[in-house]
Amino acid sequence: MSLLAKTDSRIFNLLQTYNHSRENIRLLIDLSGMSDYEKIGFIDAWQEEMADFFARNGFCFACNRLIEQCDCEEPIRPLHPSRSA
């Protein structure tokens, strides 16, 4: 299997997991008694978890490219975090 095919397979699996998770979150939100403000906070936390999940698996959550190939202007999880002086 070529490197490109392996990469395509990996991102496909990540996106499949993301879609299942998104549907589960949607159901939880629809069934919950949370206020709109709480729902937004819950969704924001879920998105952060998904960004971490993608980064742990070597992909950018925003563009779905390998982190090394990400050319997002403001990456969600940069390859090398900038350091504050």
C-alpha positions in Angstrom: 0.0 0.0 0.0 1.4 3.4 -1.0 2.0 6.2 1.5 -0.7 8.2 -0.1 -3.2 5.3 0.2 -2.3 4.8 3.9 -2.7 8.6 4.5 -6.1 8.6 2.7 -7.2 5.5 4.8 -6.1 7.2 8.0 -7.9 10.4 7.4 -11.0 8.5 6.2 -11.1 6.6 9.5 -10.6 9.8 11.5 -13.4 11.6 9.6 -15.6 8.6 10.1 -15.0 8.7 13.9 -15.6 12.5 13.8 -18.9 12.0 12.0 -20.1 9.4 14.5 -19.0 11.5 17.4 -20.8 14.6 15.9 -24.0 12.7 15.6 -23.8 11.5 19.2 -23.1 15.0 20.4 -26.1 16.3 18.3 -28.4 13.8 20.0 -27.1 14.6 23.4 -27.6 18.3 22.8 -31.1 17.8 21.4 -32.1 15.7 24.4 -30.5 17.8 27.1 -32.0 20.4 29.2 -29.0 22.6 29.0 -29.3 26.3 28.3 -28.1 27.6 24.9 -25.0 29.0 26.7 -24.2 25.6 28.2 -24.7 23.9 24.9 -22.2 26.2 23.2 -19.7 25.5 25.9 -20.3 21.8 25.6 -19.8 21.9 21.8 -16.7 24.1 22.1 -15.1 21.5 24.5 -16.0 18.7 22.1 -14.4 20.5 19.2 -11.2 21.0 21.3 -11.2 17.3 22.0 -11.6 16.5 18.3 -8.8 18.9 17.4 -6.6 17.1 20.0 -7.7 13.7 18.6 -6.8 14.7 15.0 -3.4 16.1 16.2 -2.6 12.9 18.1 -3.2 11.0 14.9 -1.0 13.4 12.9 -3.7 15.4 11.1 -4.9 19.0 11.1 -8.5 19.3 12.3 -9.1 22.3 10.1 -7.8 21.2 6.7 -7.5 17.4 7.2 -4.0 17.3 5.9 -1.0 15.7 7.6 0.2 18.2 10.2 3.5 18.4 8.4 1.7 19.4 5.2 -0.8 21.8 6.8 -0.7 25.3 5.3 -3.5 26.8 7.3 -2.9 30.4 8.0 -3.8 29.9 11.7 -3.5 26.1 12.4 -5.6 24.8 15.2 -2.8 22.6 16.5 0.5 23.9 15.0 3.3 21.4 14.5 5.7 23.6 16.6 3.8 25.8 19.0 5.2 29.3 19.2 6.9 30.2 22.4 6.2 33.4 24.2 9.3 35.3 25.3 
